[in-house]
Amino acid sequence: MAIDNKKYDYLFSNLKTQTIEGIYIFGKDDQYLINQNYSSITNLENQIWSDLYINLELVLDQYSSKEYLLGIKSLPIPRDRFPDFKAISPIIKNSTGWSLLPVAGFLDEELFFEINAKKQFPVTDIIRKSPRFDKKYHDRTIKNEEGYTPEPDIFHDIQAHVPFLMNKEFAEFLADVGRLGHEIIVDTRKLGPELVAHNLKRLQNFAWWTYEFGVIKNNGNADSYRRNNNDIDYEIYGAGIISSCDETNNIIQCAKGKSKRSKFLPFDIEEIIMTRYDFSNLQERYYVIDSMEDMYKAYYKNKSLFFYEG
């Protein structure tokens, strides 16, 4: 993988051991494309989906961002059974030009960004805690818990990420991040593998602290879309938070002063691209954007930061 080169890691703060904990990683030369066999989904898998969805439904309605609320309401994502990719993808395609691409699992960075650049979002058809998940990893031990698994599953992909693809501004932003990642990896500027790895990590940091684990200031404008008004200073837009009950509750408890587990920091693009993260624990920090528009502007204005030349 391109990111394996660590020559410039000393430049980062908050350095963490970055492990993918033994999960299968698919690249261009692997058979990564699949078809969702919807008729083969078991009652147990549907029940796991339903339990995860219902456990988070009301809390996300109260604390997630307007973009998420509008997206989830406009898509046929069921609460009581697995989603059907073929029912969801055409609606997104008609709205923002994106489509869902069923894949076998975690994709390497080169493949992921290339797919995103084409306005395709990779989605898996496997869910945490299921026998199919255990069967996939029968030869190794990895975490497979309701609150966390190192391999993004269908719940994370569909319930957390996909609703944002209904928002035109967000969808174009995500496609541009894909194009930027692809440009870094193919090394059009001839910087060499060491700087490619470093710049790719900068982009990964940006993605992690924004659309994976980002929060936004609550200005009250989304309360008209909620059952209950948001009673904290923040809204959630990071998919890694949205798909995790533990992470969502951590946000709420810290925002209400009932926990000091994590801190909220002002968004600073120069800081976040140089700040590494932890795959396997609750986040100890969250960067707060003033608005989605401010985050987009910071990204487009500072794209040169992702082409460090040494």
N, C-alpha and C positions, 0 to 999 in steps of 0.2 A: 504494500500500500504506500502511496506517496507520502503520507504523514509519518511514516516510520523514521524518517531522517530527523535527528534531534539536534543538529549542530547549533541552531539559533534559539533553542528552547530557553537558554539563560536570559533572554530578553523578556520573557513572560513573568508576570506575577501570579501568585496563587497556583503554582505548579502542583499538579496532581498526577498520580500514577494513572495513566490512561489505558485501561484494559477493557476489552469487549467480552471478557469472561467466557471465552471458548465458544461463542456463537458462530454459526456458519455465516461467512461473508461471501456474497456472490459478485462476480465481476463480469465483464463483457464476454469472456470465453466460457462462462458457465451457462447452464440451462436455467436462467432466472425467470423467464416468462412462464406464466401458468394460466389456466382457465379456472374461474371459480365454479366448482361443482356444487351448485346450490342445493340440489336434491339430496346430496349426501350429508348435509349438516345434521348432526344428531340433536336430540332433545336436550342432552346435557350441555352441548355447546350453546344452544339457544338460551338455556337457563343461566349459564355463566354470563353471557352478554346482558341478559335482562337484569341480573343482580348488580352488575357493574353500572349499568345505565341508571337504574332506579336509585341506587345509592348516591349518585351524584346529581341527579336531575334537578332537584329543588335548590341545592346549594349553588349550582352553576347558573340557574335562572336568576339567582339573587346577586351573584358576584362576578360573572363573566362580562366581557365587553359587548358593546352594541353589535359589533361586526359578527361576533359569534352568535348572539341571540337571533339576529336576523337570518343568518345562514342556517342554523339548525332548524328554524321554523319553516324554511323554504325547501327543505330536502326530505325525501321519503326515507329517513333514517328511523327505523322502528325501535321502540323501547323494549319490546318483549321477545325479539328474535334477531338472528343475524341479518345484517343489511345485504341487499342484493346489488352488487356492483352495476349490473346492467340497467337497473332502475334509476340509479343515482347519476351515473356518468353522463348520460345525454342532457340532463338538466343543467349540470355544471358547464358542459360544452356549449350549450345555447346561451348561457349567461356570461361566461368570461373566456371561453375558448379552451379551457382546461378539460382534461379527461382523466379517468382513473386507469391505471396500468397495473393489473394483478401480477404480483411477483412472489417468488418463492421464499423471500425473507430479506434480511439486512443486505443492502447493496453497498459496495465500496464507493468512495467519494467520487471517483471519476464517472461511474455509471449514474449515480444519483444526480449529480449536477447536470449531466448531459440530458437526462430524462426531464428534469425540471425545466431546462432551457427550452425544451420542445413543448412546454405546457402540459406535461403529463405528470401525474402524481402517483408514485408507486404505493400500492396497498397490498398488504398481506391478507391471507384468508384463514389464518390460524389465531387462536385466542389463548391467553394465559390460563393456567390451571386445567387445561384440557388434556385428555389422553393423547390427542394428536400432537400436542406440544411435547409431552413426555416421550412419545415415540420418536419424534424428530431428533431428540437429544438422548436417546437410549444409551449411547456410548460415552457420555460425559455428564458431569454434574454442573448445572447452572441454576441460578435462581429462577423459580417459577412460582411467584406469589401473586396474590390478588393486587397488592399495592405496587409491585415492581417486578419487571423482568428486563434483562438487558437487551432482548430482541423486541423492537417495536411490534405490537400485535395489531389485529384488526380493530380493536377498540381504540387504541391510540391513533391509528391512521384515519379511521372513518369518523369516529365520534368527536375527536379533538381537532384534527387538522382540516378535514374536508370542508366543514362549514365556512371556513375563511375563504375558500376558493370561489364562493358565490359573490364576494366583494371585488369589484373590478380593480380598485386601486391596490388592494392587497395582492390580488392574483397577478397583476403586472409586476409588482415589486418582487414577488417570489420568483417569477420567471426570470427577472433580471439578475437576481442572486444566483440562479442556476447558470445563466450565461456567463456571469463573472467567475463563478467557480470553474466552469469549463475552460474559460480563457486562462485562468491561472494554471490549471493542470496541463493543458497542451503547450504551455510555455511559449506563447507567441512572442514574448519579449526576450527570449533566450537568456533567462536568468540562471538556469541550471537547477538540478534536482534539490539542492539544499534550500535554496530560496523558494522554490515551488512549495516544498513541504512547509516552510515557515509561513508563507503567505496563505496557504490553504488553512493552516491552523488559525490564522487571524480571522478568516472568513467563518470557520467553524465556531470560534468564540462569539462572533457577531450573531450567528444563527442561534446559538445556545441561549444567549442572554436576551434575545428578542423573541422570535417566533416559537421558540421551545419553552423558555422560562421567563418571559417578560410580563410585566404588569404596567398598568397605565393609571394615571390619576383619575379619580372619580369626580366628575363635574356634575353628576346628577342627571345628565341628558339622556341616559339609557333607562332611567327608572320607569318610564312610561311603557317599556317593553317587558317589565318584570311583574311577577306576582307579588313580591315584597321588595321594598326599596333597599338598595345597597346601603348598609350602615357602617362601612369602613371607607378609608380614604383611597382605596385602590380598586381597579377592575382587573380581571385576569384575561390575558390574551395568549399566553404561552401554552402550546399544546401539551407539553410535558407536565404542566400543572393541571390542565383541564382533564386529562385522562387518569389522574391520580388522586384518589380521595385523601391520602395522607398529605400530599403536597398542597392540595387546595385547603385543607383544614389548617395546615401550617401557616399559610398566608393569612387566614382569618384570625387565628390565635395571636400571631405576631402583630397584626395590624390593630387588634383590640388591646394590646398590651398585656395579654395573658400568657405570653411566652416571649422569651428572648433568644429563641433558637436561631432566628435569622434576622437580618437587617435589610432595610430598604434604602437604596442608594440612588442619587440622581443619575439619570442617563447621561453618559459621556462616551461618545463613540471611540475616542482615542483610548480611553481606559478599558472599555469592554473588549476591544479587539486584542488587547494585550493581557487579558485575564482568563486563565484556564478554569476548568470546571471539574466537577466530580460526577461521574456517571451513576454511581451506585448508592448515593445517600440523598436525603433531603438537602436542598440547596441552602447554603448558609448566607446567601445574599440574593437580592432581587433588584434589578435595575428598573427604575420607574421612568417611563416616558410621559411627557406632558400630553401628547396626543399622537395618534397614528401618523398624522401629517408631519409632525415634527420628526418622527423616526424616519419616515421616507426621505425627508429633506436632508437629514444628517447622512443617510446612506448615499444618496446620489451626489451630494456635495463632496464627500470624502472617499470616493472610490479609489483614489490614488493611494490611500493608506494600505490597500491590499496588494500593493506592488512594491514592497520594500526591496531595495536593491543592495543592502548590505553596507 
